[in-house]
Every structure is written in structure tokens, then in C-alpha cells.
Amino acid sequence: MSKERLEEIEERVLVDKVYYKYLDGIKGHWGKVYTLSEGDYNYLKEQAERVQELERKIERYREAINNINEKATLFGTSEEVYDAIQDAIKVLEGTE
């Protein structure tokens, strides 16, 4: 779950140039082969799943704040509440 773990994985990844020979008449080419241990793969998969879950949560928060903002605009609210709503929107959008 840390930047250090990701850096360790990056250091352990083996990068080799491999020439792919002709296969079924298809011309070969130079490419790179990256290999990961099963543990590193599982870690990266878990991190990707965590990111997806956090993105889903952020989207729910965004919808809730937008709903509050619409109601505040429709029914009126104090300047302090309006400012708090705008601050929350900025945080979700990453502009603050």
C-alpha cells in the first residue's frame, strides 16, 4: 500500500529484449518482456481494485454534494452553507 512497495516491485521487474521469430508467416520484432512474481502481481491487482473502489466512493460523494448544491440553489441557503458546498466541490475536483 505504499510508494516504497511499488518502487521495490519496479526494481524487481526483469526487462529483457527478446526477438520474436517468424510465427505463421508474421514478421518478428524486438520487444520487452516484463516478469512479475505472483506476490507482486497480486499486490498490484489489489491496488488497482482499491483505486476503483475509491473512485466509486468519490463519485457517490460528488453526486451527494451536487444534490445538496441543487437543493441549496433551488430553496436558498446562507452564504456560509453555500461556501461550504463550493469548498467540498473544489476538494472533490482536486482544485483545492
C-alpha positions in Angstrom: 0.0 0.0 0.0 3.0 2.3 -0.1 5.1 4.1 -2.7 8.1 2.2 -1.4 6.4 -1.2 -2.2 5.7 0.0 -5.7 9.3 1.1 -6.1 10.5 -2.3 -4.9 8.4 -4.0 -7.4 9.7 -1.8 -10.2 13.3 -2.7 -9.2 12.5 -6.4 -9.3 10.8 -6.4 -12.7 13.1 -8.1 -15.2 13.3 -6.2 -18.5 14.9 -8.1 -21.4 14.9 -7.5 -25.1 13.6 -10.6 -27.0 13.4 -11.2 -30.7 10.2 -12.8 -31.7 10.8 -15.1 -34.6 8.6 -15.6 -37.6 5.3 -17.2 -36.5 2.8 -18.3 -39.1 4.4 -16.0 -41.7 4.3 -12.9 -39.4 7.5 -11.0 -39.3 9.2 -10.9 -35.9 10.2 -7.8 -33.9 12.1 -6.6 -30.9 10.1 -6.2 -27.8 10.3 -6.2 -24.0 9.4 -8.9 -21.6 8.3 -7.9 -18.1 8.0 -10.6 -15.4 6.5 -10.2 -12.0 6.3 -12.5 -9.1 2.9 -13.8 -8.2 3.0 -11.7 -4.9 3.9 -8.5 -6.8 1.1 -9.2 -9.3 -1.4 -9.8 -6.5 -0.3 -6.6 -4.8 -0.7 -4.5 -7.9 -4.1 -6.1 -8.6 -5.2 -5.2 -5.0 -4.0 -1.6 -5.5 -6.0 -1.3 -8.8 -9.1 -2.7 -7.0 -8.6 -0.2 -4.2 -8.3 2.7 -6.7 -11.6 1.6 -8.4 -13.4 1.4 -5.1 -12.1 4.9 -4.1 -13.2 6.2 -7.5 -16.7 4.8 -6.9 -16.8 6.4 -3.4 -15.7 9.8 -4.8 -18.4 9.6 -7.5 -21.0 8.9 -4.8 -19.8 11.9 -2.8 -19.8 14.1 -5.9 -23.4 13.1 -6.6 -24.4 13.8 -3.0 -22.8 17.2 -3.0 -24.3 18.1 -6.3 -27.7 17.1 -5.0 -27.2 19.4 -1.9 -26.0 22.2 -4.2 -29.1 21.9 -6.4 -31.4 22.0 -3.4 -29.5 24.9 -1.8 -29.8 26.8 -5.1 -33.4 25.9 -5.5 -34.6 26.6 -1.9 -31.9 29.1 -0.9 -29.4 28.9 1.9 -27.0 31.0 3.9 -23.8 32.3 2.3 -21.8 30.1 4.8 -23.5 26.9 3.7 -23.1 27.8 0.0 -19.4 28.5 0.6 -19.0 25.1 2.4 -20.7 23.4 -0.6 -18.4 25.1 -3.0 -15.3 24.1 -0.9 -16.5 20.5 -0.9 -16.8 20.6 -4.7 -13.3 22.0 -5.1 -11.9 19.3 -2.9 -13.6 16.5 -4.9 -12.4 18.1 -8.2 -8.8 18.3 -6.8 -8.6 22.1 -7.2 -8.0 22.8 -3.5 
